[in-house]
């Protein structure tokens, strides 16, 4: 990925993951890439990938279950 210089990398990666969630690539209940997977896919430091996860959690777009992974929340029935 070519990163823009005017925005933090973690925000740019979060934008990609956010798009994948909203376009259905990651459906409700689907696992999103781990910190290590994001680091490998985008060529970013794990600390940067952790910021991606924190930001998406703060927006309510993912939730993390310790020892299991991070997931797109299920729609309320």
N, CA, C and O atoms as a DFTB+ gen file, in Angstrom:
308 C
 N C O
     1  1       0.859      -1.175       0.000
     2  2       0.000       0.000       0.000
     3  2       0.898       1.228       0.000
     4  3       1.879       1.299       0.741
     5  1       0.554       2.175      -0.827
     6  2       1.265       3.452      -0.821
     7  2       0.555       4.367       0.159
     8  3      -0.631       4.662       0.004
     9  1       1.277       4.809       1.154
    10  2       0.688       5.644       2.193
    11  2       0.833       7.118       1.859
    12  3       1.875       7.558       1.373
    13  1      -0.225       7.880       2.125
    14  2      -0.168       9.336       2.002
    15  2       0.663       9.871       3.165
    16  3       0.649       9.314       4.263
    17  1       1.364      10.928       2.913
    18  2       2.233      11.488       3.952
    19  2       1.489      12.400       4.919
    20  3       2.009      12.719       5.988
    21  1       0.281      12.822       4.558
    22  2      -0.438      13.811       5.363
    23  2      -1.360      13.204       6.427
    24  3      -2.020      13.938       7.163
    25  1      -1.409      11.873       6.511
    26  2      -2.271      11.201       7.504
    27  2      -1.509      10.056       8.132
    28  3      -0.703       9.404       7.469
    29  1      -1.760       9.803       9.418
    30  2      -1.087       8.670      10.059
    31  2      -1.416       7.357       9.356
    32  3      -2.534       7.150       8.885
    33  1      -0.431       6.487       9.296
    34  2      -0.625       5.191       8.624
    35  2      -1.744       4.385       9.260
    36  3      -2.514       3.730       8.558
    37  1      -1.841       4.428      10.591
    38  2      -2.867       3.609      11.231
    39  2      -4.256       4.038      10.785
    40  3      -5.148       3.202      10.645
    41  1      -4.448       5.329      10.561
    42  2      -5.759       5.813      10.109
    43  2      -6.044       5.341       8.680
    44  3      -7.180       4.999       8.351
    45  1      -5.027       5.323       7.848
    46  2      -5.204       4.877       6.472
    47  2      -5.543       3.390       6.411
    48  3      -6.392       2.973       5.623
    49  1      -4.880       2.600       7.240
    50  2      -5.190       1.166       7.288
    51  2      -6.584       0.965       7.889
    52  3      -7.345       0.123       7.411
    53  1      -6.922       1.720       8.919
    54  2      -8.262       1.624       9.516
    55  2      -9.328       1.951       8.476
    56  3     -10.394       1.334       8.470
    57  1      -9.054       2.916       7.594
    58  2     -10.006       3.249       6.529
    59  2     -10.239       2.049       5.611
    60  3     -11.371       1.793       5.201
    61  1      -9.185       1.320       5.289
    62  2      -9.303       0.135       4.434
    63  2     -10.161      -0.925       5.123
    64  3     -11.061      -1.497       4.509
    65  1      -9.880      -1.181       6.388
    66  2     -10.640      -2.202       7.127
    67  2     -12.090      -1.755       7.294
    68  3     -13.008      -2.567       7.175
    69  1     -12.298      -0.477       7.568
    70  2     -13.657       0.064       7.687
    71  2     -14.431      -0.152       6.381
    72  3     -15.595      -0.552       6.408
    73  1     -13.789       0.113       5.244
    74  2     -14.434      -0.117       3.943
    75  2     -14.777      -1.589       3.756
    76  3     -15.848      -1.926       3.253
    77  1     -13.868      -2.456       4.161
    78  2     -14.122      -3.895       4.031
    79  2     -15.307      -4.328       4.884
    80  3     -16.049      -5.234       4.507
    81  1     -15.483      -3.690       6.016
    82  2     -16.631      -4.007       6.877
    83  2     -17.911      -3.477       6.243
    84  3     -18.912      -4.191       6.171
    85  1     -17.883      -2.233       5.785
    86  2     -19.113      -1.645       5.239
    87  2     -19.510      -2.237       3.894
    88  3     -20.693      -2.257       3.557
    89  1     -18.526      -2.726       3.109
    90  2     -18.897      -3.315       1.814
    91  2     -19.204      -4.813       1.913
    92  3     -19.521      -5.452       0.910
    93  1     -19.110      -5.369       3.123
    94  2     -19.478      -6.756       3.334
    95  2     -18.361      -7.762       3.162
    96  3     -18.578      -8.964       3.318
    97  1     -17.156      -7.283       2.838
    98  2     -16.022      -8.202       2.749
    99  2     -15.861      -8.934       4.080
   100  3     -15.620     -10.141       4.112
   101  1     -15.996      -8.194       5.166
   102  2     -16.027      -8.785       6.505
   103  2     -17.465      -8.628       7.005
   104  3     -17.859      -7.560       7.473
   105  1     -18.225      -9.688       6.898
   106  2     -19.635      -9.678       7.277
   107  2     -19.782      -9.709       8.795
   108  3     -18.825     -10.019       9.504
   109  1     -20.980      -9.387       9.299
   110  2     -21.204      -9.502      10.737
   111  2     -20.838     -10.901      11.230
   112  3     -21.244     -11.906      10.646
   113  1     -20.080     -10.946      12.294
   114  2     -19.625     -12.197      12.871
   115  2     -18.297     -12.674      12.314
   116  3     -17.693     -13.598      12.857
   117  1     -17.833     -12.053      11.232
   118  2     -16.572     -12.466      10.612
   119  2     -15.377     -11.975      11.422
   120  3     -15.411     -10.916      12.049
   121  1     -14.342     -12.768      11.386
   122  2     -13.089     -12.385      12.031
   123  2     -12.363     -11.389      11.135
   124  3     -12.298     -11.564       9.918
   125  1     -11.823     -10.352      11.745
   126  2     -10.999      -9.398      11.005
   127  2      -9.530      -9.771      11.220
   128  3      -9.203     -10.465      12.183
   129  1      -8.655      -9.321      10.340
   130  2      -7.243      -9.699      10.479
   131  2      -6.669      -9.308      11.842
   132  3      -6.975      -8.252      12.395
   133  1      -5.834     -10.194      12.354
   134  2      -5.154      -9.949      13.626
   135  2      -4.133      -8.827      13.460
   136  3      -3.859      -8.375      12.349
   137  1      -3.583      -8.393      14.579
   138  2      -2.526      -7.385      14.564
   139  2      -1.362      -7.868      13.700
   140  3      -0.834      -7.111      12.885
   141  1      -0.966      -9.118      13.878
   142  2       0.155      -9.640      13.092
   143  2      -0.192      -9.730      11.609
   144  3       0.653      -9.457      10.757
   145  1      -1.424     -10.109      11.299
   146  2      -1.838     -10.196       9.899
   147  2      -1.881      -8.809       9.254
   148  3      -1.462      -8.645       8.108
   149  1      -2.385      -7.814       9.985
   150  2      -2.392      -6.444       9.458
   151  2      -0.970      -5.955       9.219
   152  3      -0.675      -5.328       8.201
   153  1      -0.098      -6.251      10.170
   154  2       1.297      -5.853      10.052
   155  2       1.912      -6.431       8.784
   156  3       2.614      -5.727       8.057
   157  1       1.654      -7.700       8.516
   158  2       2.208      -8.357       7.332
   159  2       1.558      -7.847       6.049
   160  3       2.254      -7.572       5.071
   161  1       0.237      -7.718       6.043
   162  2      -0.472      -7.307       4.830
   163  2      -0.103      -5.897       4.386
   164  3       0.080      -5.642       3.196
   165  1       0.006      -4.980       5.351
   166  2       0.217      -3.577       5.010
   167  2       1.656      -3.109       5.203
   168  3       1.985      -1.966       4.883
   169  1       2.513      -3.982       5.722
   170  2       3.906      -3.605       5.932
   171  2       4.069      -2.533       6.988
   172  3       4.862      -1.603       6.837
   173  1       3.300      -2.677       8.069
   174  2       3.346      -1.706       9.159
   175  2       3.841      -2.391      10.432
   176  3       3.821      -3.617      10.537
   177  1       4.276      -1.597      11.378
   178  2       4.720      -2.125      12.665
   179  2       3.526      -2.686      13.437
   180  3       2.393      -2.243      13.244
   181  1       3.780      -3.647      14.298
   182  2       2.682      -4.210      15.093
   183  2       2.058      -3.146      15.994
   184  3       0.855      -3.190      16.253
   185  1       2.855      -2.196      16.471
   186  2       2.291      -1.121      17.303
   187  2       1.310      -0.275      16.490
   188  3       0.307       0.199      17.025
   189  1       1.594      -0.086      15.209
   190  2       0.677       0.647      14.330
   191  2      -0.589      -0.171      14.113
   192  3      -1.690       0.380      14.133
   193  1      -0.450      -1.469      13.907
   194  2      -1.609      -2.341      13.728
   195  2      -2.464      -2.372      14.993
   196  3      -3.689      -2.459      14.907
   197  1      -1.836      -2.302      16.161
   198  2      -2.595      -2.241      17.411
   199  2      -3.444      -0.975      17.455
   200  3      -4.576      -1.002      17.939
   201  1      -2.907       0.127      16.955
   202  2      -3.678       1.375      16.906
   203  2      -4.885       1.220      15.983
   204  3      -5.956       1.759      16.265
   205  1      -4.717       0.490      14.889
   206  2      -5.835       0.231      13.980
   207  2      -6.948      -0.472      14.751
   208  3      -8.104      -0.053      14.698
   209  1      -6.604      -1.526      15.456
   210  2      -7.608      -2.272      16.228
   211  2      -8.248      -1.388      17.290
   212  3      -9.469      -1.403      17.446
   213  1      -7.452      -0.624      18.018
   214  2      -8.010       0.260      19.051
   215  2      -8.991       1.256      18.447
   216  3     -10.068       1.489      18.997
   217  1      -8.618       1.841      17.318
   218  2      -9.488       2.821      16.675
   219  2     -10.799       2.209      16.208
   220  3     -11.863       2.798      16.398
   221  1     -10.730       1.041      15.604
   222  2     -11.943       0.379      15.134
   223  2     -12.823      -0.073      16.296
   224  3     -14.049      -0.024      16.203
   225  1     -12.198      -0.516      17.397
   226  2     -12.979      -0.867      18.596
   227  2     -13.685       0.364      19.152
   228  3     -14.851       0.293      19.541
   229  1     -12.977       1.495      19.190
   230  2     -13.558       2.734      19.721
   231  2     -14.773       3.169      18.887
   232  3     -15.708       3.771      19.415
   233  1     -14.753       2.865      17.596
   234  2     -15.875       3.195      16.714
   235  2     -16.999       2.165      16.805
   236  3     -18.079       2.377      16.254
   237  1     -16.754       1.059      17.490
   238  2     -17.750       0.002      17.596
   239  2     -17.818      -0.876      16.353
   240  3     -18.781      -1.623      16.176
   241  1     -16.806      -0.795      15.489
   242  2     -16.814      -1.583      14.258
   243  2     -16.284      -2.994      14.449
   244  3     -16.574      -3.879      13.644
   245  1     -15.512      -3.215      15.504
   246  2     -15.038      -4.552      15.842
   247  2     -15.119      -4.730      17.348
   248  3     -15.178      -3.758      18.102
   249  1     -15.120      -5.967      17.766
   250  2     -14.974      -6.284      19.188
   251  2     -13.960      -7.415      19.277
   252  3     -13.849      -8.243      18.373
   253  1     -13.235      -7.435      20.365
   254  2     -12.168      -8.411      20.538
   255  2     -12.489      -9.326      21.707
   256  3     -12.872      -8.877      22.788
   257  1     -12.325     -10.619      21.465
   258  2     -12.468     -11.611      22.535
   259  2     -11.073     -12.144      22.817
   260  3     -10.433     -12.731      21.945
   261  1     -10.617     -11.938      24.016
   262  2      -9.263     -12.342      24.398
   263  2      -9.035     -13.817      24.075
   264  3      -9.821     -14.681      24.461
   265  1      -7.959     -14.082      23.370
   266  2      -7.604     -15.442      23.031
   267  2      -8.337     -16.015      21.836
   268  3      -8.053     -17.135      21.409
   269  1      -9.281     -15.258      21.290
   270  2     -10.083     -15.744      20.171
   271  2      -9.872     -14.912      18.913
   272  3      -9.738     -15.464      17.820
   273  1      -9.842     -13.592      19.057
   274  2      -9.645     -12.719      17.904
   275  2     -10.577     -11.534      17.931
   276  3     -11.297     -11.299      18.902
   277  1     -10.547     -10.794      16.845
   278  2     -11.405      -9.618      16.685
   279  2     -12.413      -9.887      15.589
   280  3     -12.092     -10.484      14.561
   281  1     -13.642      -9.438      15.821
   282  2     -14.757      -9.769      14.961
   283  2     -15.617      -8.550      14.680
   284  3     -15.642      -7.594      15.455
   285  1     -16.326      -8.602      13.550
   286  2     -17.349      -7.604      13.254
   287  2     -18.563      -7.972      14.116
   288  3     -18.984      -9.129      14.118
   289  1     -19.119      -7.020      14.835
   290  2     -20.278      -7.359      15.684
   291  2     -21.449      -7.882      14.869
   292  3     -21.661      -7.471      13.729
   293  1     -22.197      -8.782      15.459
   294  2     -23.422      -9.295      14.862
   295  2     -24.486      -8.203      14.939
   296  3     -24.525      -7.433      15.899
   297  1     -25.338      -8.139      13.937
   298  2     -26.457      -7.202      13.968
   299  2     -27.442      -7.673      15.032
   300  3     -27.668      -8.873      15.186
   301  1     -28.025      -6.730      15.761
   302  2     -29.014      -7.091      16.775
   303  2     -30.270      -7.610      16.083
   304  3     -30.763      -7.028      15.117
   305  1     -30.759      -8.704      16.603
   306  2     -31.967      -9.305      16.003
   307  2     -33.199      -8.755      16.632
   308  3     -34.307      -9.140      16.259
